[in-house]
Amino acid sequence: MPDNTPTTHEENAAKLSQAGKCLRDIEAGRFQCDEEKQQPTGELADEPATPEAVEQDTTEHHPDPQPLEN
C-alpha cells in the first residue's frame, strides 16, 4: 500500500477536498496544487529553457504536373 494512502475518514475527506480545489484551480487557469510542489525537482529544473536549433526546410515542394494514370 502506498505511504500516502488516507487511513481515516477525516484524512480521506481532506484529500478529496484538496483534489476538488486543485480541479477548480486548473479550470480557472491557476496551477497551485500541493501535488505539484511534492514532485522532486531535478537538476534540469533549475536550468533556463534553451530553444533548440531548428533547421530550415529548404526542400521545394511542387505538385506533380503530370497526372498518374490508373
CHARMM-style PDB file with segment names, atoms N, HN, CA, C and O in Angstrom:
ATOM      1  N   MET     1       0.843  -1.176   0.000  1.00  0.00      PROA
ATOM      2  CA  MET     1       0.000   0.000   0.000  1.00  0.00      PROA
ATOM      3  C   MET     1       0.892   1.244   0.000  1.00  0.00      PROA
ATOM      4  O   MET     1       1.890   1.274   0.720  1.00  0.00      PROA
ATOM      5  N   PRO     2       0.558   2.268  -0.788  1.00  0.00      PROA
ATOM      6  CA  PRO     2       1.373   3.491  -0.793  1.00  0.00      PROA
ATOM      7  C   PRO     2       1.368   4.171   0.570  1.00  0.00      PROA
ATOM      8  O   PRO     2       0.415   4.044   1.339  1.00  0.00      PROA
ATOM      9  N   ASP     3       2.439   4.888   0.854  1.00  0.00      PROA
ATOM     10  HN  ASP     3       3.213   4.990   0.230  1.00  0.00      PROA
ATOM     11  CA  ASP     3       2.578   5.555   2.151  1.00  0.00      PROA
ATOM     12  C   ASP     3       1.572   6.681   2.342  1.00  0.00      PROA
ATOM     13  O   ASP     3       1.183   6.970   3.474  1.00  0.00      PROA
ATOM     14  N   ASN     4       1.137   7.330   1.250  1.00  0.00      PROA
ATOM     15  HN  ASN     4       1.453   7.096   0.330  1.00  0.00      PROA
ATOM     16  CA  ASN     4       0.272   8.498   1.390  1.00  0.00      PROA
ATOM     17  C   ASN     4      -1.209   8.145   1.290  1.00  0.00      PROA
ATOM     18  O   ASN     4      -2.030   9.027   1.036  1.00  0.00      PROA
ATOM     19  N   THR     5      -1.570   6.876   1.483  1.00  0.00      PROA
ATOM     20  HN  THR     5      -0.904   6.159   1.689  1.00  0.00      PROA
ATOM     21  CA  THR     5      -2.964   6.459   1.435  1.00  0.00      PROA
ATOM     22  C   THR     5      -3.660   6.907   2.717  1.00  0.00      PROA
ATOM     23  O   THR     5      -3.174   6.626   3.812  1.00  0.00      PROA
ATOM     24  N   PRO     6      -4.805   7.609   2.592  1.00  0.00      PROA
ATOM     25  CA  PRO     6      -5.513   8.036   3.800  1.00  0.00      PROA
ATOM     26  C   PRO     6      -6.060   6.823   4.548  1.00  0.00      PROA
ATOM     27  O   PRO     6      -6.572   5.884   3.937  1.00  0.00      PROA
ATOM     28  N   THR     7      -5.946   6.853   5.878  1.00  0.00      PROA
ATOM     29  HN  THR     7      -5.530   7.616   6.373  1.00  0.00      PROA
ATOM     30  CA  THR     7      -6.381   5.714   6.680  1.00  0.00      PROA
ATOM     31  C   THR     7      -7.664   6.003   7.442  1.00  0.00      PROA
ATOM     32  O   THR     7      -8.350   5.068   7.855  1.00  0.00      PROA
ATOM     33  N   THR     8      -8.004   7.263   7.640  1.00  0.00      PROA
ATOM     34  HN  THR     8      -7.446   8.022   7.306  1.00  0.00      PROA
ATOM     35  CA  THR     8      -9.226   7.597   8.363  1.00  0.00      PROA
ATOM     36  C   THR     8     -10.177   8.347   7.439  1.00  0.00      PROA
ATOM     37  O   THR     8      -9.798   8.832   6.373  1.00  0.00      PROA
ATOM     38  N   HSD     9     -11.416   8.423   7.885  1.00  0.00      PROA
ATOM     39  HN  HSD     9     -11.724   8.029   8.751  1.00  0.00      PROA
ATOM     40  CA  HSD     9     -12.421   9.157   7.114  1.00  0.00      PROA
ATOM     41  C   HSD     9     -12.028  10.630   6.974  1.00  0.00      PROA
ATOM     42  O   HSD     9     -12.211  11.229   5.914  1.00  0.00      PROA
ATOM     43  N   GLU    10     -11.489  11.205   8.043  1.00  0.00      PROA
ATOM     44  HN  GLU    10     -11.340  10.718   8.904  1.00  0.00      PROA
ATOM     45  CA  GLU    10     -11.100  12.612   8.008  1.00  0.00      PROA
ATOM     46  C   GLU    10      -9.969  12.848   7.005  1.00  0.00      PROA
ATOM     47  O   GLU    10      -9.989  13.824   6.255  1.00  0.00      PROA
ATOM     48  N   GLU    11      -8.981  11.944   6.999  1.00  0.00      PROA
ATOM     49  HN  GLU    11      -8.965  11.151   7.608  1.00  0.00      PROA
ATOM     50  CA  GLU    11      -7.874  12.084   6.043  1.00  0.00      PROA
ATOM     51  C   GLU    11      -8.376  11.952   4.608  1.00  0.00      PROA
ATOM     52  O   GLU    11      -7.949  12.689   3.721  1.00  0.00      PROA
ATOM     53  N   ASN    12      -9.290  11.002   4.390  1.00  0.00      PROA
ATOM     54  HN  ASN    12      -9.638  10.403   5.111  1.00  0.00      PROA
ATOM     55  CA  ASN    12      -9.837  10.798   3.059  1.00  0.00      PROA
ATOM     56  C   ASN    12     -10.648  12.019   2.621  1.00  0.00      PROA
ATOM     57  O   ASN    12     -10.542  12.452   1.473  1.00  0.00      PROA
ATOM     58  N   ALA    13     -11.454  12.575   3.521  1.00  0.00      PROA
ATOM     59  HN  ALA    13     -11.541  12.223   4.454  1.00  0.00      PROA
ATOM     60  CA  ALA    13     -12.256  13.751   3.193  1.00  0.00      PROA
ATOM     61  C   ALA    13     -11.358  14.946   2.877  1.00  0.00      PROA
ATOM     62  O   ALA    13     -11.647  15.713   1.958  1.00  0.00      PROA
ATOM     63  N   ALA    14     -10.274  15.107   3.633  1.00  0.00      PROA
ATOM     64  HN  ALA    14     -10.039  14.485   4.380  1.00  0.00      PROA
ATOM     65  CA  ALA    14      -9.353  16.217   3.383  1.00  0.00      PROA
ATOM     66  C   ALA    14      -8.674  16.052   2.025  1.00  0.00      PROA
ATOM     67  O   ALA    14      -8.483  17.032   1.305  1.00  0.00      PROA
ATOM     68  N   LYS    15      -8.311  14.827   1.673  1.00  0.00      PROA
ATOM     69  HN  LYS    15      -8.466  14.031   2.258  1.00  0.00      PROA
ATOM     70  CA  LYS    15      -7.661  14.567   0.387  1.00  0.00      PROA
ATOM     71  C   LYS    15      -8.631  14.843  -0.764  1.00  0.00      PROA
ATOM     72  O   LYS    15      -8.239  15.423  -1.777  1.00  0.00      PROA
ATOM     73  N   LEU    16      -9.886  14.434  -0.615  1.00  0.00      PROA
ATOM     74  HN  LEU    16     -10.203  13.964   0.208  1.00  0.00      PROA
ATOM     75  CA  LEU    16     -10.891  14.703  -1.643  1.00  0.00      PROA
ATOM     76  C   LEU    16     -11.152  16.199  -1.778  1.00  0.00      PROA
ATOM     77  O   LEU    16     -11.318  16.706  -2.888  1.00  0.00      PROA
ATOM     78  N   SER    17     -11.188  16.896  -0.663  1.00  0.00      PROA
ATOM     79  HN  SER    17     -11.054  16.484   0.239  1.00  0.00      PROA
ATOM     80  CA  SER    17     -11.393  18.341  -0.698  1.00  0.00      PROA
ATOM     81  C   SER    17     -10.246  19.032  -1.426  1.00  0.00      PROA
ATOM     82  O   SER    17     -10.471  19.942  -2.224  1.00  0.00      PROA
ATOM     83  N   GLN    18      -9.021  18.601  -1.153  1.00  0.00      PROA
ATOM     84  HN  GLN    18      -8.838  17.861  -0.505  1.00  0.00      PROA
ATOM     85  CA  GLN    18      -7.849  19.176  -1.809  1.00  0.00      PROA
ATOM     86  C   GLN    18      -7.873  18.872  -3.302  1.00  0.00      PROA
ATOM     87  O   GLN    18      -7.517  19.725  -4.114  1.00  0.00      PROA
ATOM     88  N   ALA    19      -8.290  17.664  -3.668  1.00  0.00      PROA
ATOM     89  HN  ALA    19      -8.580  16.971  -3.009  1.00  0.00      PROA
ATOM     90  CA  ALA    19      -8.363  17.303  -5.086  1.00  0.00      PROA
ATOM     91  C   ALA    19      -9.394  18.169  -5.798  1.00  0.00      PROA
ATOM     92  O   ALA    19      -9.164  18.606  -6.926  1.00  0.00      PROA
ATOM     93  N   GLY    20     -10.525  18.421  -5.152  1.00  0.00      PROA
ATOM     94  HN  GLY    20     -10.712  18.066  -4.236  1.00  0.00      PROA
ATOM     95  CA  GLY    20     -11.543  19.286  -5.747  1.00  0.00      PROA
ATOM     96  C   GLY    20     -11.033  20.704  -5.928  1.00  0.00      PROA
ATOM     97  O   GLY    20     -11.314  21.339  -6.944  1.00  0.00      PROA
ATOM     98  N   LYS    21     -10.284  21.208  -4.952  1.00  0.00      PROA
ATOM     99  HN  LYS    21     -10.055  20.691  -4.127  1.00  0.00      PROA
ATOM    100  CA  LYS    21      -9.709  22.547  -5.063  1.00  0.00      PROA
ATOM    101  C   LYS    21      -8.732  22.604  -6.230  1.00  0.00      PROA
ATOM    102  O   LYS    21      -8.714  23.575  -6.987  1.00  0.00      PROA
ATOM    103  N   CYS    22      -7.919  21.559  -6.373  1.00  0.00      PROA
ATOM    104  HN  CYS    22      -7.934  20.771  -5.758  1.00  0.00      PROA
ATOM    105  CA  CYS    22      -6.963  21.518  -7.483  1.00  0.00      PROA
ATOM    106  C   CYS    22      -7.690  21.546  -8.822  1.00  0.00      PROA
ATOM    107  O   CYS    22      -7.273  22.255  -9.737  1.00  0.00      PROA
ATOM    108  N   LEU    23      -8.766  20.786  -8.943  1.00  0.00      PROA
ATOM    109  HN  LEU    23      -9.105  20.210  -8.199  1.00  0.00      PROA
ATOM    110  CA  LEU    23      -9.518  20.769 -10.198  1.00  0.00      PROA
ATOM    111  C   LEU    23     -10.119  22.135 -10.501  1.00  0.00      PROA
ATOM    112  O   LEU    23     -10.099  22.583 -11.647  1.00  0.00      PROA
ATOM    113  N   ARG    24     -10.652  22.798  -9.480  1.00  0.00      PROA
ATOM    114  HN  ARG    24     -10.668  22.434  -8.549  1.00  0.00      PROA
ATOM    115  CA  ARG    24     -11.204  24.147  -9.698  1.00  0.00      PROA
ATOM    116  C   ARG    24     -10.109  25.124 -10.101  1.00  0.00      PROA
ATOM    117  O   ARG    24     -10.318  25.971 -10.969  1.00  0.00      PROA
ATOM    118  N   ASP    25      -8.939  25.009  -9.472  1.00  0.00      PROA
ATOM    119  HN  ASP    25      -8.769  24.320  -8.767  1.00  0.00      PROA
ATOM    120  CA  ASP    25      -7.819  25.882  -9.829  1.00  0.00      PROA
ATOM    121  C   ASP    25      -7.376  25.644 -11.268  1.00  0.00      PROA
ATOM    122  O   ASP    25      -7.091  26.593 -11.997  1.00  0.00      PROA
ATOM    123  N   ILE    26      -7.318  24.382 -11.676  1.00  0.00      PROA
ATOM    124  HN  ILE    26      -7.550  23.611 -11.084  1.00  0.00      PROA
ATOM    125  CA  ILE    26      -6.908  24.065 -13.045  1.00  0.00      PROA
ATOM    126  C   ILE    26      -7.911  24.633 -14.036  1.00  0.00      PROA
ATOM    127  O   ILE    26      -7.515  25.209 -15.049  1.00  0.00      PROA
ATOM    128  N   GLU    27      -9.198  24.484 -13.764  1.00  0.00      PROA
ATOM    129  HN  GLU    27      -9.520  24.016 -12.941  1.00  0.00      PROA
ATOM    130  CA  GLU    27     -10.227  25.017 -14.657  1.00  0.00      PROA
ATOM    131  C   GLU    27     -10.143  26.535 -14.749  1.00  0.00      PROA
ATOM    132  O   GLU    27     -10.437  27.106 -15.800  1.00  0.00      PROA
ATOM    133  N   ALA    28      -9.747  27.195 -13.664  1.00  0.00      PROA
ATOM    134  HN  ALA    28      -9.509  26.731 -12.811  1.00  0.00      PROA
ATOM    135  CA  ALA    28      -9.655  28.650 -13.649  1.00  0.00      PROA
ATOM    136  C   ALA    28      -8.325  29.146 -14.207  1.00  0.00      PROA
ATOM    137  O   ALA    28      -8.119  30.353 -14.334  1.00  0.00      PROA
ATOM    138  N   GLY    29      -7.417  28.222 -14.541  1.00  0.00      PROA
ATOM    139  HN  GLY    29      -7.584  27.241 -14.437  1.00  0.00      PROA
ATOM    140  CA  GLY    29      -6.131  28.620 -15.101  1.00  0.00      PROA
ATOM    141  C   GLY    29      -5.049  28.816 -14.063  1.00  0.00      PROA
ATOM    142  O   GLY    29      -3.953  29.275 -14.386  1.00  0.00      PROA
ATOM    143  N   ARG    30      -5.341  28.472 -12.813  1.00  0.00      PROA
ATOM    144  HN  ARG    30      -6.231  28.098 -12.550  1.00  0.00      PROA
ATOM    145  CA  ARG    30      -4.326  28.561 -11.759  1.00  0.00      PROA
ATOM    146  C   ARG    30      -3.833  27.151 -11.484  1.00  0.00      PROA
ATOM    147  O   ARG    30      -4.633  26.222 -11.371  1.00  0.00      PROA
ATOM    148  N   PHE    31      -2.537  26.987 -11.376  1.00  0.00      PROA
ATOM    149  HN  PHE    31      -1.887  27.741 -11.468  1.00  0.00      PROA
ATOM    150  CA  PHE    31      -1.970  25.662 -11.137  1.00  0.00      PROA
ATOM    151  C   PHE    31      -1.195  25.693  -9.830  1.00  0.00      PROA
ATOM    152  O   PHE    31       0.036  25.683  -9.842  1.00  0.00      PROA
ATOM    153  N   GLN    32      -1.891  25.730  -8.717  1.00  0.00      PROA
ATOM    154  HN  GLN    32      -2.891  25.738  -8.707  1.00  0.00      PROA
ATOM    155  CA  GLN    32      -1.252  25.847  -7.408  1.00  0.00      PROA
ATOM    156  C   GLN    32      -1.545  24.629  -6.538  1.00  0.00      PROA
ATOM    157  O   GLN    32      -1.736  24.774  -5.331  1.00  0.00      PROA
ATOM    158  N   CYS    33      -1.583  23.460  -7.111  1.00  0.00      PROA
ATOM    159  HN  CYS    33      -1.427  23.343  -8.091  1.00  0.00      PROA
ATOM    160  CA  CYS    33      -1.872  22.247  -6.341  1.00  0.00      PROA
ATOM    161  C   CYS    33      -0.669  21.851  -5.496  1.00  0.00      PROA
ATOM    162  O   CYS    33       0.476  22.083  -5.884  1.00  0.00      PROA
ATOM    163  N   ASP    34      -0.933  21.257  -4.350  1.00  0.00      PROA
ATOM    164  HN  ASP    34      -1.863  21.068  -4.035  1.00  0.00      PROA
ATOM    165  CA  ASP    34       0.143  20.755  -3.499  1.00  0.00      PROA
ATOM    166  C   ASP    34       0.884  19.618  -4.181  1.00  0.00      PROA
ATOM    167  O   ASP    34       2.078  19.432  -3.944  1.00  0.00      PROA
ATOM    168  N   GLU    35       0.199  18.852  -5.024  1.00  0.00      PROA
ATOM    169  HN  GLU    35      -0.771  19.003  -5.217  1.00  0.00      PROA
ATOM    170  CA  GLU    35       0.833  17.714  -5.677  1.00  0.00      PROA
ATOM    171  C   GLU    35       1.990  18.164  -6.546  1.00  0.00      PROA
ATOM    172  O   GLU    35       2.986  17.451  -6.669  1.00  0.00      PROA
ATOM    173  N   GLU    36       1.872  19.346  -7.155  1.00  0.00      PROA
ATOM    174  HN  GLU    36       1.063  19.925  -7.055  1.00  0.00      PROA
ATOM    175  CA  GLU    36       2.968  19.853  -7.980  1.00  0.00      PROA
ATOM    176  C   GLU    36       4.176  20.181  -7.109  1.00  0.00      PROA
ATOM    177  O   GLU    36       5.316  20.000  -7.536  1.00  0.00      PROA
ATOM    178  N   LYS    37       3.935  20.659  -5.901  1.00  0.00      PROA
ATOM    179  HN  LYS    37       3.008  20.806  -5.555  1.00  0.00      PROA
ATOM    180  CA  LYS    37       5.023  21.024  -5.003  1.00  0.00      PROA
ATOM    181  C   LYS    37       5.731  19.783  -4.471  1.00  0.00      PROA
ATOM    182  O   LYS    37       6.918  19.838  -4.152  1.00  0.00      PROA
ATOM    183  N   GLN    38       5.011  18.658  -4.373  1.00  0.00      PROA
ATOM    184  HN  GLN    38       4.046  18.614  -4.633  1.00  0.00      PROA
ATOM    185  CA  GLN    38       5.588  17.450  -3.812  1.00  0.00      PROA
ATOM    186  C   GLN    38       6.505  16.740  -4.789  1.00  0.00      PROA
ATOM    187  O   GLN    38       7.300  15.897  -4.372  1.00  0.00      PROA
ATOM    188  N   GLN    39       6.423  17.049  -6.069  1.00  0.00      PROA
ATOM    189  HN  GLN    39       5.777  17.734  -6.408  1.00  0.00      PROA
ATOM    190  CA  GLN    39       7.246  16.365  -7.050  1.00  0.00      PROA
ATOM    191  C   GLN    39       8.700  16.762  -6.865  1.00  0.00      PROA
ATOM    192  O   GLN    39       8.996  17.937  -6.647  1.00  0.00      PROA
ATOM    193  N   PRO    40       9.607  15.808  -6.948  1.00  0.00      PROA
ATOM    194  CA  PRO    40      11.025  16.135  -6.780  1.00  0.00      PROA
ATOM    195  C   PRO    40      11.529  16.994  -7.931  1.00  0.00      PROA
ATOM    196  O   PRO    40      11.164  16.792  -9.089  1.00  0.00      PROA
ATOM    197  N   THR    41      12.365  17.942  -7.587  1.00  0.00      PROA
ATOM    198  HN  THR    41      12.662  18.105  -6.646  1.00  0.00      PROA
ATOM    199  CA  THR    41      12.936  18.798  -8.620  1.00  0.00      PROA
ATOM    200  C   THR    41      14.314  18.276  -8.951  1.00  0.00      PROA
ATOM    201  O   THR    41      15.127  18.032  -8.059  1.00  0.00      PROA
ATOM    202  N   GLY    42      14.573  18.106 -10.220  1.00  0.00      PROA
ATOM    203  HN  GLY    42      13.912  18.305 -10.944  1.00  0.00      PROA
ATOM    204  CA  GLY    42      15.860  17.600 -10.667  1.00  0.00      PROA
ATOM    205  C   GLY    42      16.801  18.737 -10.983  1.00  0.00      PROA
ATOM    206  O   GLY    42      16.441  19.907 -10.859  1.00  0.00      PROA
ATOM    207  N   GLU    43      17.988  18.398 -11.385  1.00  0.00      PROA
ATOM    208  HN  GLU    43      18.280  17.447 -11.486  1.00  0.00      PROA
ATOM    209  CA  GLU    43      18.974  19.415 -11.728  1.00  0.00      PROA
ATOM    210  C   GLU    43      18.538  20.211 -12.949  1.00  0.00      PROA
ATOM    211  O   GLU    43      18.841  21.400 -13.051  1.00  0.00      PROA
ATOM    212  N   LEU    44      17.832  19.573 -13.874  1.00  0.00      PROA
ATOM    213  HN  LEU    44      17.585  18.607 -13.791  1.00  0.00      PROA
ATOM    214  CA  LEU    44      17.424  20.254 -15.097  1.00  0.00      PROA
ATOM    215  C   LEU    44      16.344  21.302 -14.839  1.00  0.00      PROA
ATOM    216  O   LEU    44      16.184  22.232 -15.629  1.00  0.00      PROA
ATOM    217  N   ALA    45      15.608  21.162 -13.749  1.00  0.00      PROA
ATOM    218  HN  ALA    45      15.738  20.407 -13.106  1.00  0.00      PROA
ATOM    219  CA  ALA    45      14.534  22.108 -13.478  1.00  0.00      PROA
ATOM    220  C   ALA    45      15.072  23.506 -13.202  1.00  0.00      PROA
ATOM    221  O   ALA    45      14.379  24.491 -13.454  1.00  0.00      PROA
ATOM    222  N   ASP    46      16.289  23.610 -12.691  1.00  0.00      PROA
ATOM    223  HN  ASP    46      16.852  22.810 -12.486  1.00  0.00      PROA
ATOM    224  CA  ASP    46      16.855  24.913 -12.366  1.00  0.00      PROA
ATOM    225  C   ASP    46      17.506  25.585 -13.566  1.00  0.00      PROA
ATOM    226  O   ASP    46      17.798  26.781 -13.525  1.00  0.00      PROA
ATOM    227  N   GLU    47      17.736  24.828 -14.632  1.00  0.00      PROA
ATOM    228  HN  GLU    47      17.499  23.857 -14.665  1.00  0.00      PROA
ATOM    229  CA  GLU    47      18.390  25.411 -15.796  1.00  0.00      PROA
ATOM    230  C   GLU    47      17.376  26.185 -16.631  1.00  0.00      PROA
ATOM    231  O   GLU    47      16.225  25.767 -16.750  1.00  0.00      PROA
ATOM    232  N   PRO    48      17.794  27.306 -17.209  1.00  0.00      PROA
ATOM    233  CA  PRO    48      16.860  28.047 -18.063  1.00  0.00      PROA
ATOM    234  C   PRO    48      16.566  27.260 -19.328  1.00  0.00      PROA
ATOM    235  O   PRO    48      17.401  26.495 -19.810  1.00  0.00      PROA
ATOM    236  N   ALA    49      15.381  27.457 -19.849  1.00  0.00      PROA
ATOM    237  HN  ALA    49      14.703  28.078 -19.458  1.00  0.00      PROA
ATOM    238  CA  ALA    49      14.997  26.759 -21.072  1.00  0.00      PROA
ATOM    239  C   ALA    49      15.765  27.345 -22.244  1.00  0.00      PROA
ATOM    240  O   ALA    49      15.825  28.562 -22.418  1.00  0.00      PROA
ATOM    241  N   THR    50      16.345  26.472 -23.037  1.00  0.00      PROA
ATOM    242  HN  THR    50      16.297  25.483 -22.896  1.00  0.00      PROA
ATOM    243  CA  THR    50      17.082  26.933 -24.209  1.00  0.00      PROA
ATOM    244  C   THR    50      16.361  26.445 -25.450  1.00  0.00      PROA
ATOM    245  O   THR    50      16.023  25.265 -25.546  1.00  0.00      PROA
ATOM    246  N   PRO    51      16.123  27.326 -26.392  1.00  0.00      PROA
ATOM    247  CA  PRO    51      15.445  26.890 -27.612  1.00  0.00      PROA
ATOM    248  C   PRO    51      16.352  25.982 -28.424  1.00  0.00      PROA
ATOM    249  O   PRO    51      17.559  26.209 -28.513  1.00  0.00      PROA
ATOM    250  N   GLU    52      15.768  24.961 -29.009  1.00  0.00      PROA
ATOM    251  HN  GLU    52      14.787  24.777 -28.937  1.00  0.00      PROA
ATOM    252  CA  GLU    52      16.544  24.045 -29.826  1.00  0.00      PROA
ATOM    253  C   GLU    52      16.729  24.641 -31.212  1.00  0.00      PROA
ATOM    254  O   GLU    52      15.858  25.339 -31.731  1.00  0.00      PROA
ATOM    255  N   ALA    53      17.876  24.353 -31.794  1.00  0.00      PROA
ATOM    256  HN  ALA    53      18.584  23.786 -31.372  1.00  0.00      PROA
ATOM    257  CA  ALA    53      18.143  24.837 -33.144  1.00  0.00      PROA
ATOM    258  C   ALA    53      17.280  24.050 -34.123  1.00  0.00      PROA
ATOM    259  O   ALA    53      17.269  22.819 -34.111  1.00  0.00      PROA
ATOM    260  N   VAL    54      16.570  24.766 -34.955  1.00  0.00      PROA
ATOM    261  HN  VAL    54      16.579  25.766 -34.965  1.00  0.00      PROA
ATOM    262  CA  VAL    54      15.704  24.133 -35.939  1.00  0.00      PROA
ATOM    263  C   VAL    54      16.240  24.464 -37.316  1.00  0.00      PROA
ATOM    264  O   VAL    54      16.425  25.631 -37.664  1.00  0.00      PROA
ATOM    265  N   GLU    55      16.486  23.423 -38.093  1.00  0.00      PROA
ATOM    266  HN  GLU    55      16.336  22.475 -37.810  1.00  0.00      PROA
ATOM    267  CA  GLU    55      16.994  23.648 -39.442  1.00  0.00      PROA
ATOM    268  C   GLU    55      15.851  24.063 -40.359  1.00  0.00      PROA
ATOM    269  O   GLU    55      14.731  23.564 -40.249  1.00  0.00      PROA
ATOM    270  N   GLN    56      16.152  24.976 -41.255  1.00  0.00      PROA
ATOM    271  HN  GLN    56      17.061  25.382 -41.344  1.00  0.00      PROA
ATOM    272  CA  GLN    56      15.160  25.405 -42.234  1.00  0.00      PROA
ATOM    273  C   GLN    56      14.929  24.293 -43.246  1.00  0.00      PROA
ATOM    274  O   GLN    56      15.875  23.640 -43.685  1.00  0.00      PROA
ATOM    275  N   ASP    57      13.689  24.084 -43.608  1.00  0.00      PROA
ATOM    276  HN  ASP    57      12.921  24.615 -43.251  1.00  0.00      PROA
ATOM    277  CA  ASP    57      13.363  23.099 -44.631  1.00  0.00      PROA
ATOM    278  C   ASP    57      13.512  23.775 -45.983  1.00  0.00      PROA
ATOM    279  O   ASP    57      12.684  24.599 -46.372  1.00  0.00      PROA
ATOM    280  N   THR    58      14.575  23.420 -46.697  1.00  0.00      PROA
ATOM    281  HN  THR    58      15.247  22.751 -46.381  1.00  0.00      PROA
ATOM    282  CA  THR    58      14.845  24.067 -47.984  1.00  0.00      PROA
ATOM    283  C   THR    58      14.325  23.244 -49.151  1.00  0.00      PROA
ATOM    284  O   THR    58      14.534  23.612 -50.307  1.00  0.00      PROA
ATOM    285  N   THR    59      13.653  22.139 -48.867  1.00  0.00      PROA
ATOM    286  HN  THR    59      13.483  21.841 -47.928  1.00  0.00      PROA
ATOM    287  CA  THR    59      13.117  21.304 -49.937  1.00  0.00      PROA
ATOM    288  C   THR    59      11.939  22.015 -50.590  1.00  0.00      PROA
ATOM    289  O   THR    59      11.020  22.477 -49.914  1.00  0.00      PROA
ATOM    290  N   GLU    60      11.982  22.094 -51.910  1.00  0.00      PROA
ATOM    291  HN  GLU    60      12.729  21.719 -52.459  1.00  0.00      PROA
ATOM    292  CA  GLU    60      10.874  22.714 -52.633  1.00  0.00      PROA
ATOM    293  C   GLU    60       9.839  21.647 -52.937  1.00  0.00      PROA
ATOM    294  O   GLU    60      10.163  20.560 -53.415  1.00  0.00      PROA
ATOM    295  N   HSD    61       8.606  21.973 -52.657  1.00  0.00      PROA
ATOM    296  HN  HSD    61       8.343  22.856 -52.269  1.00  0.00      PROA
ATOM    297  CA  HSD    61       7.522  21.033 -52.898  1.00  0.00      PROA
ATOM    298  C   HSD    61       6.673  21.559 -54.042  1.00  0.00      PROA
ATOM    299  O   HSD    61       6.055  22.619 -53.939  1.00  0.00      PROA
ATOM    300  N   HSD    62       6.650  20.809 -55.125  1.00  0.00      PROA
ATOM    301  HN  HSD    62       7.151  19.947 -55.208  1.00  0.00      PROA
ATOM    302  CA  HSD    62       5.834  21.180 -56.280  1.00  0.00      PROA
ATOM    303  C   HSD    62       4.873  20.038 -56.567  1.00  0.00      PROA
ATOM    304  O   HSD    62       5.256  18.870 -56.511  1.00  0.00      PROA
ATOM    305  N   PRO    63       3.644  20.368 -56.869  1.00  0.00      PROA
ATOM    306  CA  PRO    63       2.724  19.293 -57.243  1.00  0.00      PROA
ATOM    307  C   PRO    63       3.170  18.659 -58.556  1.00  0.00      PROA
ATOM    308  O   PRO    63       3.728  19.333 -59.422  1.00  0.00      PROA
ATOM    309  N   ASP    64       2.926  17.382 -58.695  1.00  0.00      PROA
ATOM    310  HN  ASP    64       2.472  16.834 -57.991  1.00  0.00      PROA
ATOM    311  CA  ASP    64       3.309  16.669 -59.909  1.00  0.00      PROA
ATOM    312  C   ASP    64       2.459  17.184 -61.074  1.00  0.00      PROA
ATOM    313  O   ASP    64       1.237  17.040 -61.046  1.00  0.00      PROA
ATOM    314  N   PRO    65       3.078  17.778 -62.091  1.00  0.00      PROA
ATOM    315  CA  PRO    65       2.292  18.354 -63.181  1.00  0.00      PROA
ATOM    316  C   PRO    65       1.638  17.287 -64.054  1.00  0.00      PROA
ATOM    317  O   PRO    65       0.682  17.590 -64.768  1.00  0.00      PROA
ATOM    318  N   GLN    66       2.121  16.062 -64.017  1.00  0.00      PROA
ATOM    319  HN  GLN    66       2.898  15.816 -63.437  1.00  0.00      PROA
ATOM    320  CA  GLN    66       1.563  15.004 -64.860  1.00  0.00      PROA
ATOM    321  C   GLN    66       0.677  14.105 -63.999  1.00  0.00      PROA
ATOM    322  O   GLN    66       1.168  13.498 -63.047  1.00  0.00      PROA
ATOM    323  N   PRO    67      -0.595  14.009 -64.306  1.00  0.00      PROA
ATOM    324  CA  PRO    67      -1.469  13.132 -63.513  1.00  0.00      PROA
ATOM    325  C   PRO    67      -1.097  11.672 -63.722  1.00  0.00      PROA
ATOM    326  O   PRO    67      -0.663  11.269 -64.801  1.00  0.00      PROA
ATOM    327  N   LEU    68      -1.274  10.904 -62.684  1.00  0.00      PROA
ATOM    328  HN  LEU    68      -1.627  11.231 -61.807  1.00  0.00      PROA
ATOM    329  CA  LEU    68      -0.990   9.477 -62.768  1.00  0.00      PROA
ATOM    330  C   LEU    68      -2.155   8.768 -63.448  1.00  0.00      PROA
ATOM    331  O   LEU    68      -3.317   9.078 -63.190  1.00  0.00      PROA
ATOM    332  N   GLU    69      -1.836   7.819 -64.313  1.00  0.00      PROA
ATOM    333  HN  GLU    69      -0.891   7.567 -64.523  1.00  0.00      PROA
ATOM    334  CA  GLU    69      -2.878   7.047 -64.985  1.00  0.00      PROA
ATOM    335  C   GLU    69      -3.030   5.718 -64.280  1.00  0.00      PROA
ATOM    336  O   GLU    69      -2.046   5.036 -63.993  1.00  0.00      PROA
ATOM    337  N   ASN    70      -4.268   5.357 -64.004  1.00  0.00      PROA
ATOM    338  HN  ASN    70      -5.068   5.911 -64.237  1.00  0.00      PROA
ATOM    339  CA  ASN    70      -4.520   4.096 -63.301  1.00  0.00      PROA
ATOM    340  C   ASN    70      -4.841   3.025 -64.266  1.00  0.00      PROA
ATOM    341  OT1 ASN    70      -5.084   1.886 -63.866  1.00  0.00      PROA
TER     342      ASN     70
END
